[in-house]
Amino acid sequence: MSFENTAHEPVMLAEVLATLQPRDGGIYVDGTFGAGGYTRAILDRARCKVVAIDRDPHAIRAGQTLVQTYAGRLTLVEGRFGEMQVLMAASSINEVDGIVFDIGVSSMQIDEAARGFSFMRDGPLDMRMAQAGTTAADAVNTLPQDQLSRIIHVFGEEPRARAIARAIVKARANEPITTTGALVAAIEKATGPKRPQDRIHPATRTFQALRIHVNGELDELVAALHAAEILLAPGGRLIAVTFHSLEDRIVKRFFTSRAG
């Protein structure tokens, strides 16, 4: 995978930079490196240093070109951003000036069919960011129907969770569901195919739910917010870019509880 081919401008980049206000000599953390968009922009904005974290080894390997480009100013660390405090301590850093999180799956992960994140590309039903542990295929083929339904309902906010879980269990009784295409087919047994008037694909919320379950994303976010609070220097800034209401509620509750 070529880093140059996957690099892109991340969402809300101008807003992130305006809020973070990188300064010369500062130390910043990009807790979700991905394709490196925020990291690159921070390093271009000021003569500062960035420690970029990602649990995905593909992202860390692809980002080595940036390490060379910003010689001495960028450190890439493979690990969970929820363990940020420990990872930073290993680099003898106990305090930073700013932290940014871009929560969720990256465009690189979605674009690579073999990772199994996208219902638009047929591939192995994996969805693991760190390439270790339980896969989405393990979940859909082994979990009881009621647990599948709960995952899809809670993490996907899918109103048809029970019907979808029932369809998945019925499909796997015939043969294991091992590809994204097979999972989409099972989901569509419950929902029907996408119609022109549908705002999102019928599989969108179920795929989101399974990804969050497989990677423990919400627990990771909570841990990361608490780690960030400890690491930030006085006057330091924490920015969290969220994409759905589950993440948004967690972040808002955290900031609200610290306000005033």
C-alpha positions, 0 to 999 in steps of 0.5 A: 500500500502506497502512502502517497496514494492514500494521503488525503485532507481529513475532514474539518482540517481548518477547524482542527488547526485553528483550535489546536493552534500548533506552535514552534517547539510544541509537542502534539499527539495525533491519536489516530494517525490513519493516512496522516492528514492531521499529522502532516498539517500540524508539522507544516503549520509549526516547527513542532514535534508530533507523536502519531499513534495507530493500532493498525500496522498497515498505517504505521508502515505506510507512514514511514515516508512521513518520518523521513520527510519530517526528520526528527520531528515525527515519531510513529507508534503502533498501539491503541490511543487508549493506552496513550499515556503508557505509550508516551511514557515509553518515549519519555514524554509526560506532558504535551501541548495538544492532542487530536483524535479522528474517531472511527475507521479510516479511508485507507481501511475502507478502501482496502477490500481485504480488510473487510470494513466496507459493504461496497467491496467484497472481501474477507469479513475481518474488520480488525484494525490491529489485525489481532483478536476476534474477527467480524466473521467470528462474531456473526458466526458464533454469537447467539442471536440475542447478543447479535441483535443487541450489538447491532441495536446498541452500536449501530442504532439499527431499528431493524436489529432483531430482524437482521440478527435473525436473518444472519443466524438463519444464513449461517445455519446453511454455511458460515458467513465469511465475506462482506458480500455474504453478510450484506446478502444476509442483511438484505434478507431482512431489510430488502436491497437499497432503494433509491429513496434510502439515505444510507445502505441497509448494511451501513449500521450493521457494519458499523456495529460489528466494527465497533464491537470487534475493535472495542472502539467506544471503550477505547475512546473513553480510555483515550479521553482520560489519558489525554486529560492526564497528558495535557499541559496547562492550557493544552488543547484536546480535539475529538472529531466524531462521526456518529452519535455514540462517539459524540455523546461520549465526548460531549459528556466528558467535556461537559463533566469537566466544564466550569 
